[in-house]
Amino acid sequence: MVLPSLGSLNLLTTPGPALHCSQRFREHQRFHHDQYKRQSSSSSCSSISRSSRSPSPTSTSHSNVPYSLEQVHFIQYHREDKQMQWQAIVEPFKRQFPRVVFQESQSSGPKRNKGALECRYYRAQLYPKLDDEGNFILDQNGEEEMVNIRVRDRRNHHHKSVLENYIKLVTRCPERVVTYSWTDEEDKEKARRIIAARATQGIGPLPGAELRVRPTL
């Protein structure tokens, strides 16, 4: 509260009854005004607090359950290696992973649909980061630093020849292709040839080939 200056006060004059009544009235008004402000402020804070909270998870349109590495590989394989349209990938995905629930289902479980598969595919466009000379850049843990490259930018990438080995699953992770039950036998044979050819050159799995995904429950 800001006090009035001494010069503004008439200290030599004794206030009369009218002044006392006026002061009491103003104090009464100030008390109720301050009380109203406190109540209003408390109500506003409570309202803001309620509005800032995350809404209850009543919607079933999506799920935070992470994709497994195999599920991500399944999406990449059918989109890149087999060149399938998105809607055509949904049913094979549902058959391969029957516990995964799609949006139209009323069952409980992680929700997946065409849009969800497509979204996960674009988030998985991760490739090792290269310097100007084409050398792999390592992070502070000594692992390949990864960078997201948009699909439309891949064809014009400065190191396109290196990037091409990471686009299709059969060249990126041939070791995985030979073990998955859902890959074609033709692609399995191609993967074996790639593994053998790289072995003769003293090359193992490609640097940064394995995507780092959160473990599933």
C-alpha positions as CSV (number, residue, x, y, z in Angstrom):
1,M,0.0,0.0,0.0
2,V,1.4,3.5,-0.9
3,L,1.2,5.9,2.0
4,P,0.4,9.6,1.3
5,S,3.1,12.1,1.7
6,L,3.3,14.1,4.9
7,G,2.7,17.3,3.0
8,S,-0.6,16.2,1.9
9,L,-1.9,15.6,5.4
10,N,-3.4,18.3,7.6
11,L,-1.9,17.2,10.9
12,L,-3.0,20.3,12.8
13,T,-6.7,19.7,12.1
14,T,-8.8,17.3,14.1
15,P,-11.2,15.4,11.8
16,G,-14.8,16.0,12.4
17,P,-17.6,13.4,12.5
18,A,-18.4,13.8,8.8
19,L,-14.8,13.0,7.9
20,H,-14.8,10.0,10.2
21,C,-18.0,8.7,8.5
22,S,-16.5,9.3,5.1
23,Q,-13.3,7.4,6.1
24,R,-15.3,4.5,7.5
25,F,-17.4,4.3,4.3
26,R,-14.3,4.4,2.1
27,E,-12.6,1.7,4.3
28,H,-15.8,-0.4,4.1
29,Q,-15.7,0.0,0.3
30,R,-12.0,-0.9,0.1
31,F,-12.5,-4.0,2.3
32,H,-15.2,-5.4,0.1
33,H,-13.4,-4.4,-3.1
34,D,-10.2,-6.2,-1.9
35,Q,-12.2,-9.2,-0.8
36,Y,-13.9,-9.4,-4.2
37,K,-10.5,-9.1,-6.0
38,R,-9.1,-11.9,-3.9
39,Q,-12.1,-14.1,-4.7
40,S,-12.0,-13.2,-8.4
41,S,-8.2,-13.8,-8.5
42,S,-8.6,-17.2,-6.8
43,S,-11.4,-18.1,-9.1
44,S,-9.4,-17.1,-12.2
45,C,-6.3,-19.0,-11.0
46,S,-8.4,-22.1,-10.4
47,S,-10.0,-21.7,-13.9
48,I,-6.5,-21.3,-15.5
49,S,-5.2,-24.2,-13.6
50,R,-8.0,-26.4,-14.8
51,S,-7.8,-25.3,-18.4
52,S,-4.0,-25.8,-18.4
53,R,-4.2,-29.4,-17.4
54,S,-4.1,-32.1,-20.1
55,P,-7.5,-33.3,-21.1
56,S,-8.6,-36.7,-19.8
57,P,-7.6,-39.5,-22.2
58,T,-11.1,-40.2,-23.3
59,S,-10.3,-40.1,-27.0
60,T,-9.5,-43.5,-28.7
61,S,-8.2,-42.0,-31.9
62,H,-4.6,-42.6,-31.2
63,S,-2.1,-44.3,-28.9
64,N,1.2,-43.5,-27.4
65,V,2.3,-47.2,-27.5
66,P,5.6,-47.2,-29.5
67,Y,6.1,-49.2,-32.6
68,S,8.5,-52.1,-32.3
69,L,11.6,-52.2,-34.6
70,E,10.0,-55.1,-36.6
71,Q,6.8,-53.1,-37.1
72,V,8.9,-50.1,-38.4
73,H,10.8,-52.4,-40.7
74,F,7.6,-54.0,-42.0
75,I,6.3,-50.5,-43.0
76,Q,9.6,-49.6,-44.6
77,Y,9.9,-52.9,-46.5
78,H,6.4,-52.8,-48.0
79,R,6.6,-49.1,-48.9
80,E,10.2,-48.9,-50.2
81,D,11.1,-52.5,-51.3
82,K,7.7,-53.5,-52.6
83,Q,6.5,-50.1,-53.6
84,M,3.0,-50.7,-52.1
85,Q,0.4,-48.0,-51.7
86,W,-0.5,-47.0,-48.1
87,Q,-4.0,-48.5,-48.0
88,A,-2.6,-51.8,-49.4
89,I,-0.1,-52.0,-46.5
90,V,-2.8,-51.8,-43.8
91,E,-4.3,-55.3,-44.1
92,P,-0.9,-57.1,-44.3
93,F,0.2,-55.1,-41.2
94,K,-3.0,-56.2,-39.4
95,R,-2.5,-59.8,-40.3
96,Q,1.2,-59.8,-39.3
97,F,0.6,-58.0,-36.0
98,P,-3.0,-59.1,-34.9
99,R,-2.6,-57.7,-31.4
100,V,-2.3,-54.2,-32.9
101,V,-5.7,-52.6,-33.0
102,F,-6.7,-50.2,-35.8
103,Q,-8.8,-47.1,-35.3
104,E,-12.1,-48.6,-36.4
105,S,-11.9,-51.4,-33.9
106,Q,-13.5,-51.1,-30.4
107,S,-11.0,-53.4,-28.7
108,S,-8.4,-52.1,-26.4
109,G,-4.8,-51.8,-27.6
110,P,-2.5,-49.5,-29.6
111,K,-4.3,-47.9,-32.5
112,R,-2.8,-48.1,-36.0
113,N,-4.4,-47.0,-39.3
114,K,-3.3,-45.8,-42.7
115,G,-2.4,-42.3,-41.4
116,A,-0.6,-43.7,-38.4
117,L,1.5,-46.1,-40.5
118,E,2.3,-43.3,-43.0
119,C,3.3,-40.9,-40.1
120,R,5.6,-43.5,-38.6
121,Y,7.2,-44.1,-42.0
122,Y,8.1,-40.4,-42.4
123,R,9.5,-40.2,-38.8
124,A,11.7,-43.2,-39.6
125,Q,13.5,-41.4,-42.5
126,L,16.6,-41.3,-40.4
127,Y,20.0,-41.6,-42.0
128,P,23.6,-41.3,-40.8
129,K,24.8,-37.7,-40.8
130,L,27.8,-37.1,-43.2
131,D,30.3,-34.3,-43.4
132,D,31.2,-32.6,-46.7
133,E,33.7,-35.4,-47.6
134,G,31.1,-38.1,-47.0
135,N,32.5,-39.3,-43.6
136,F,30.2,-40.5,-40.9
137,I,29.7,-38.0,-38.0
138,L,29.8,-39.5,-34.5
139,D,27.9,-38.2,-31.5
140,Q,29.3,-37.9,-28.0
141,N,28.7,-41.6,-27.3
142,G,30.7,-42.6,-30.3
143,E,27.7,-43.7,-32.3
144,E,26.6,-42.5,-35.7
145,E,24.7,-39.2,-35.5
146,M,21.4,-39.6,-37.3
147,V,19.5,-36.9,-39.3
148,N,16.0,-36.9,-40.7
149,I,15.9,-36.5,-44.5
150,R,12.6,-35.8,-46.3
151,V,11.6,-38.3,-48.9
152,R,11.5,-35.6,-51.6
153,D,15.0,-34.5,-50.7
154,R,16.7,-37.9,-51.1
155,R,17.1,-37.8,-54.8
156,N,19.0,-34.5,-54.7
157,H,21.1,-35.3,-51.6
158,H,24.8,-34.4,-51.8
159,H,25.8,-38.0,-50.9
160,K,23.0,-39.7,-52.8
161,S,25.2,-42.7,-53.6
162,V,25.7,-43.4,-49.8
163,L,22.1,-42.7,-49.0
164,E,20.8,-45.3,-51.6
165,N,22.0,-48.2,-49.4
166,Y,19.8,-47.0,-46.6
167,I,16.5,-46.6,-48.4
168,K,15.4,-50.2,-49.0
169,L,15.4,-52.6,-46.1
170,V,17.1,-55.3,-48.1
171,T,20.2,-53.2,-48.5
172,R,20.0,-51.3,-45.2
173,C,19.4,-54.3,-43.0
174,P,19.9,-57.5,-45.0
175,E,20.7,-59.4,-41.8
176,R,17.1,-58.6,-40.7
177,V,15.5,-59.4,-44.0
178,V,16.8,-63.0,-43.9
179,T,15.2,-63.6,-40.4
180,Y,11.8,-62.0,-40.8
181,S,9.0,-64.4,-41.7
182,W,7.1,-61.8,-43.8
183,T,9.9,-60.9,-46.4
184,D,9.8,-62.6,-49.8
185,E,12.1,-65.5,-50.5
186,E,13.5,-63.6,-53.5
187,D,14.5,-60.7,-51.2
188,K,15.9,-63.1,-48.6
189,E,18.2,-64.5,-51.3
190,K,19.2,-61.0,-52.4
191,A,20.0,-60.2,-48.8
192,R,22.2,-63.2,-48.5
193,R,24.1,-62.2,-51.6
194,I,24.6,-58.7,-50.2
195,I,25.8,-60.0,-46.9
196,A,28.3,-62.3,-48.6
197,A,29.5,-59.6,-50.9
198,R,30.1,-57.2,-48.1
199,A,31.9,-59.9,-46.1
200,T,34.4,-60.4,-48.9
201,Q,35.2,-56.7,-48.7
202,G,35.5,-56.8,-44.9
203,I,32.3,-54.9,-44.5
204,G,29.7,-55.8,-41.9
205,P,26.4,-54.1,-41.1
206,L,26.1,-50.6,-42.4
207,P,27.0,-47.8,-39.9
208,G,23.8,-46.5,-38.4
209,A,21.6,-49.0,-40.2
210,E,19.6,-50.0,-37.1
211,L,17.0,-47.5,-36.1
212,R,16.8,-46.6,-32.4
213,V,13.3,-47.1,-31.3
214,R,11.8,-47.1,-27.8
215,P,11.2,-50.6,-26.4
216,T,7.6,-51.8,-26.5
217,L,5.7,-52.9,-23.5
